[in-house]
Amino acid sequence: MNLIEVRATENGTLPFTRNTIYKLHSQKRYPNIIFKVCGKLVFDMDEYQAEAERSRKKTVEEAKKVRRHAQV
């Protein structure tokens, strides 16, 4: 795991600003990426990258379906 303590980072280090990460955590969004360990909010960069890759693959597959449908 590549866990990064949110409070100890500078803006620009993570894909979101610290304020956005705190807001997403308070809204219980992305609990597999943003969570607390021993009272410290952490960001799991490995899980974020894995999620980004899954999203990219899904988008590519959807685009292929749209192109196939448009050719018919």
C-alpha positions as CSV (number, residue, x, y, z in Angstrom):
1,M,0.0,0.0,0.0
2,N,1.1,3.5,-0.8
3,L,-0.6,5.4,2.0
4,I,0.0,9.2,2.2
5,E,-0.9,11.2,5.2
6,V,-3.1,14.0,3.9
7,R,-2.2,16.6,6.6
8,A,1.5,16.2,5.9
9,T,1.2,16.9,2.1
10,E,1.5,20.1,0.1
11,N,-1.3,20.9,-2.3
12,G,-0.4,19.5,-5.7
13,T,1.1,16.3,-4.2
14,L,-2.2,14.4,-4.4
15,P,-4.8,14.4,-7.2
16,F,-7.1,16.5,-5.1
17,T,-6.6,19.4,-2.8
18,R,-6.5,18.7,0.9
19,N,-9.8,20.5,1.4
20,T,-11.4,18.4,-1.2
21,I,-10.1,15.2,0.4
22,Y,-11.4,16.2,3.8
23,K,-14.8,17.0,2.2
24,L,-14.9,13.7,0.3
25,H,-14.1,11.9,3.5
26,S,-16.8,13.7,5.5
27,Q,-19.3,12.7,2.8
28,K,-18.1,9.1,3.0
29,R,-17.1,9.1,-0.6
30,Y,-14.3,6.8,-1.9
31,P,-13.8,5.0,1.4
32,N,-11.4,2.5,-0.2
33,I,-9.1,5.5,-1.1
34,I,-9.6,8.0,1.7
35,F,-9.8,6.6,5.2
36,K,-8.4,7.1,8.7
37,V,-5.5,5.0,10.2
38,C,-4.8,5.7,13.9
39,G,-6.7,8.9,13.8
40,K,-4.8,10.2,10.7
41,L,-6.5,10.8,7.4
42,V,-4.7,8.9,4.6
43,F,-4.9,8.7,0.9
44,D,-4.2,5.3,-0.8
45,M,-2.4,6.3,-4.0
46,D,-2.2,2.6,-5.2
47,E,-5.9,2.2,-4.9
48,Y,-6.5,5.5,-6.6
49,Q,-4.3,4.5,-9.5
50,A,-6.1,1.1,-9.7
51,E,-9.5,2.8,-9.8
52,A,-8.3,5.2,-12.5
53,E,-7.2,2.2,-14.6
54,R,-10.5,0.4,-14.1
55,S,-12.3,3.6,-15.1
56,R,-10.2,4.0,-18.2
57,K,-10.8,0.5,-19.3
58,K,-14.6,0.9,-18.8
59,T,-14.6,4.1,-20.8
60,V,-12.7,2.5,-23.7
61,E,-15.1,-0.5,-23.7
62,E,-18.1,1.9,-23.8
63,A,-16.5,3.8,-26.6
64,K,-16.1,0.6,-28.6
65,K,-19.7,-0.3,-28.1
66,V,-20.8,3.2,-29.3
67,R,-18.6,3.0,-32.4
68,R,-19.9,-0.5,-33.2
69,H,-23.5,0.7,-32.8
70,A,-22.9,3.7,-35.0
71,Q,-21.5,1.6,-37.8
72,V,-24.6,-0.6,-38.0
